[in-house]
Amino acid sequence: MSATEQTAVMPFGTLQPPRRYLFGPGPSMVHPRVYEALSKPIVGHLDPYFIQVMGDIQQFLKTAFGTQDGATLVISGTGSAGMEAAVANFVEPGTKFAIFANGYFSDRLTEMAKRHGANVVRFEKAWGETYTDDEAKEFIRREKPKVVGYVHAETSTGALQSGRTICDAAHEVGALVIGDCVTSLGGVPVEFDRTGIDIAYSCTQKGLSCPPGLSPMAMSQRAMEFLRARTIPSRSWYLDLKLIHDYSTVSHRYHHTAPISMFYALREALSVIAEEGIENRWERHRRCNKLFVKGVEGMGLSMHVPAEHRIATLNTVCVPAGVDEAKIRKHLLDGPGIEIAGGFGPLAGKVFRIGLMGPLATEDNVQFFLQEFNKALRAQGHSI
Ligand SMILES: *Cc1c(COP(=O)(O)O)cnc(C)c1O
């Protein structure tokens, strides 16, 4: 290979990623202070400064999750690593695991549970639907599982599932509850203690305005007792929550090399959230969601999920008849540089998935988005 050919394949110089408006389901826009945090000098993963950073994150997470005596920690991996940690530590071969299955991420939870040897029972519903209190109680009382799993904010459908009754019914039969809070944390209230969740996991790149890479978790006292009482260790060494909890909050003995820069980023993102106030942040997202829905309905479009079950930060808008949603997405990306997502699985071609998270959740940004969305629809021949 000649030198010129090599240059053609391997260009030198710094990265120049395009500037995008991330109006999709995640990753979402990163706060400028978080970008700055990523460029700070790293210290060792056992350095007292880093131990302090981990401690700060655990404190901030308590507020974000809404827990007082729950344990909080961070898994080095994206949201799916948190999901797998939940499964690998609370499901043993033969464990009966009841799953509320109404979207893509409950299917992923099912798949992981099966791989860990669980006996999975599923309550299936169409994508976008939610469970009533009576349905939740009836399912759990009938199945009497050891572990229950549900997705709080189902990113594939835009539906928000309240967990209170699920948790009450599960505790009645002595089961632990795993709640997927990947999309909800930082954007809409999780209320870990009040809901009664035992194990919650999330990610950094959706409601927390941070790049992808970490999975914050919370565990109830009940969950911690289960871990302490476990005699056969989890089949996953890397995701062993006993070991990670010991490293991050108790002995600070080496388990794995924590990704220092990402912890800085998360620390800063949580600090930005604390400065705004988590309740104010939820309220801002709620306000922008109302404005957004009013806007799209004003354009003659309809929402996939009924008003009372919508996730404020992730909107599923029905694709109007005769419109090719992929072309709209391409138009938005090629023109104003806006990223949104389409539906998949049973919702492929049927919905747009539009996120309004963190820095994008302002009145101005909603108006900007609606204008561009309107233009894109008209360019595709849809009359409004
Ligand atoms: C994004 C998401 C996940 C997976 O998280 P990754 O960070 O992509 O690994 C799990 N559950 C829900 C509800 C999600 O939205």
The ligand as an ORCA input file, in Angstrom:
! r2SCAN-3c Opt
* xyz 0 1
  C     -32.148      2.444     26.646
  C     -32.884      1.462     27.489
  C     -32.279      0.288     27.989
  C     -30.893     -0.135     27.597
  O     -29.946      0.779     27.910
  P     -28.558      0.875     27.092
  O     -27.928      2.062     27.732
  O     -28.917      1.076     25.649
  O     -27.808     -0.367     27.316
  C     -33.019     -0.504     28.840
  N     -34.286     -0.202     29.171
  C     -34.905      0.900     28.689
  C     -36.310      1.187     29.101
  C     -34.223      1.758     27.838
  O     -34.842      2.843     27.360
*
